[in-house]
Amino acid sequence: MNSDIKNSLLVNPLYTPVSFSNHYKTCKMFGARYLTPPLGLITVASLLPDNWNVRLIDCNVSSLTTADIEWSDIVFSSGMVTQQDDHLALIKQVKDLNKFHVIGGPDPTARPDVYENCDSLVLGEAEVSLPLFLKDYFYSTPESIYKSSNLQADMKKSPAPRFDLLEFERYLYLNIQTSRGCPFSCEYCNISMLNGVGHRAKSIKQVLLELQQIYDLGYRGVMHVVDSNFIGNEQHAKEILLGLKDWQDARRRPYLFSTDVSINLADDKELLIMMREAGFNSVNIGIETPNRKTLLSSYKKVNVNRSMPQNIREIYKNGISVIPYYVLGFDNDDKDAFVEIMDCIEKSDTPLNYIRLLVAIPETALAERLKKEGRLHKNFDVFPENGDVLDYFLNFETLRPREEILEEYMSLFKKVYSPANFFRRLRNSVTMLGFFQKAPRLPKKKMFLFLKGAIQMFAISGILSSYKYEYWKTLFYCSFVNYRALPYTIGLIACYHQIKLFESLMSERFNNEIFLLKKEMKSLAN
């Protein structure tokens, strides 16, 4: 039996830097190196034997050296699709040093064939599949693949992540999880594949114990709750919020929270008030499209027969800002699709809006349908080598000409993020927000980094940028309307700086692709 003490190395591969949601410039401005830590890996660390030595290397905030790998007896890594390129390079590096390599996470679970060169794949939820691997590993008989199959982790038995492995100052904010699963089964989403349909949750006691651990380790600031849908079970959400409010009040409210929810949050006034009182000040919501036909065909029924702008504004009025997610490229999209999205954004007055092109994720109902229709691209499930997120969208044959969709996407993106439109919506959102959460007391070092970042932003946006007039207009407006809105305002303007860089890269990439597509069509016509 292989029961000796082991040196276990946990590695989080690099994310591609070219991504709308990868705000690496914003992080750097405020003294951090990346947005959030690898919550999955530090949960894996809690599942390992107590007598093992554990070391975490997050390649997004520090460098992985040959010495790190040589120190280890066994290497664990996990990743998403936008980490695939670096993850595959890690497999080769570990193999060359003759170390045992175990891989899991969302992307390997969806695309196990891509990662077959590792020693063992531990797929699905680690609480279920990792103990199966460890049992065999102790007896020196590990298999090449372990699956959680139809078994789901009992969240009430899920261990608290090893937050002590993190260097908090390297991240812009921390994350925790209170539940898994979602009651909805949208065609393009892989949540039901990864976590099953339904809602499984931790107890309030577990959640507060995890927060207490983080509090005792000294972290103060923003906390993102990474649940697929925090209000997937509204009764459980309310129980969590009641306990969270009391816990926060007893500690002078050390955290501001954000999370992901569905639009039906707007239907429950009591839930909105409870979220605000517990310290939530921001939510992400998948709007996808205002088009009813597309929503029905994609099984996004919770969004049907609603006034999206009215629902979003209702959430704002209760002191919680909204970041909506929109998607272009659905089969039912026509030439007016981007006009409908733009209209929804303008009527909602949401400053920050995540707009992306549709991607067929493996094992989703969308991918299965496109496969039957013979429309999936070859290697649709493989992230392009040395590529980025812009290379991965629309990985299938679209019903409308691809170049039209790309042109509409660029037009929408540029219009949404023109300085006049963005800053107008930002000013309006400050007026619309009914309440502002008091910012948590930050440690002196973190406060210094925040002020340093604000000064850098003053120089970049207020002096050097082409939108400096809008910047100063907005800053003075927010200062007079509600000075408590300044952290919110500064944070969104910092994000805007990163978005404009992404827009420049996106325009160059898509213009080149559109040119080649039109050239190809012209040659075929001749």
Secondary structure, 3 states (H helix, E strand, C coil): CCCCCCEEEEEECCCCCCCCCCCHHHHHHCCCCECCCCHHHHHHHHHCCCCCEEEEEECCCCCCCHHHHHHCCEEEEECCHHHHHHHHHHHHHHHHCCCEEEEECHHHHHCHHHHCCCCEEECCCHHHHHHHHHHHHHCCCCCCEECCCCCCCCHHHCCCCCHHHCCHHHECCEEECCEECECCCCCCCCHHHHHCECCEECCHHHHHHHHHHHHHCCCCEEEEECCCCCCCCHHHHHHHHHHHHHHHHHCCCCEEEEEEECHHHHHCHHHHHHHHHHCEEEEEEEEECCCHHHHHHCCCHHHCCCCHHHHHHHHHHCCCEEEEEEEECCCCCCCCHHHHHHHHHHHHCCCCCEEEECCCCCCCHHHHHHHHCCCECCCCCCCCCCCCHHHCCCCECCCCCHHHHHHHHHHHHHHHCCHHHHHHHHHHHHHHCCCCCCCCCCCHHHHHHHHHHHHHHHHHHHHHCCCHHHHHHHHHHHHHHCHHHHHHHHHHHHHHHHHHHHHHHHHHHHHHHHHHHHHHHHHHHC
